[in-house]
């Protein structure tokens, strides 16, 4: 008898905001916004559910967030602290499955196939997992359970926070038929607008459409994706995206983004996050890759290997920014941006000697390491890169 295929998608609820509320009881129950200073340029990284009730969401400008939620509490992110809590969560996940695909600091897929003798039914296993996470980290997770990653991902988002949604094998198509287009992962606002213009506003209306008709609306890549997704078939959106020796992070925007500055700011935030992880785990790497997923589902990536290992977050941002500019199509709307450091090692790679190196690179690395250690000790961000606090310069939003 074949072993049933079972995937969990584990998603930490409003993760950055939840960590801040965990560490500071005064923030609990209040609209908390993690990210840019509302008096200066910046974007929202995430926000508490209390703030979301006012319409605030990730990747929104901090100025707009303040307009929507004037009573909101704005705090700077503490990436080192989020990484610490993420590691605590991943340590628990490791005890439930040897096959884990971490796709960001706050979410992961677990292949739970064949674990029933250890943890019971998927319902029992997920309940145990949720309790362990809460007891050991103080955080809540939402879990989606299904026979493929794509359906598990959608399911985890349906009963937040602290939710559990199980889609039994064989019911994937029926499950998708009940979904609104806004609940379908990977369908952005612009894609929904194009579908609506074609008279396709529900999954029930999309299902009878041949793929070639959908291609006329969304293009070949978008049509292939949607044709599979509405039938509950995994479009393969996550397959092979996480290398065995890489550190990666990505952000899906609440609304499609085309502004270069917003994309660069998010890329800088990812650079800081990955640099903290490299420092914490004592890893080195010199191969950087950037991934861009457009609103029409096309995914492009660019990779480059430098002569030397990445020295600090500024160095990582500089390299990734060059790749972004290389691959970004001007005017195209972006749904997701990702950053990875590939082929990481526990020992520094052999470096080429630079004739005119005055030692400043080494000093910059030592400074960043010292600041990181101090921030971990103090539990708060002591240094912020200039782009994240640049003045507004009279910008209207």
Secondary structure, DSSP 8 states (H G I E B T S, - for coil): ------EEEEEETTHHHHHHHHH-GGGTTS-EEEES-TTBS-BEEEE-HHHHTTT--TTSBHHHHHHH-TT-EEE---HHHHHHHHHHHHHHHHTT-S-EEEEETTEEEEE-TT-HHHH-SHHHHHHHHHHHHHHHHS--EEEEEESSHHHHHHHHTSS-SS-EEE--TT-HHHHHHT--GGGSTT--HHHHHHHHHTT--SHHHHHTS-HHHHHHHHHHHHHHHHHHHTTT----TTTT-S-TTEEEEEEEEEEEE--HHHHHHHHHHHHHHHHHHHHHHT-B--EEEEEEEETTS-EEEEEEE-SS---SHHHHHHHHHHHHHHH--TT--EEEEEEEEES-BSS-------TT--SHHHHHHHHHHHHHHHHHHHTS-----GGGG-B-TT---
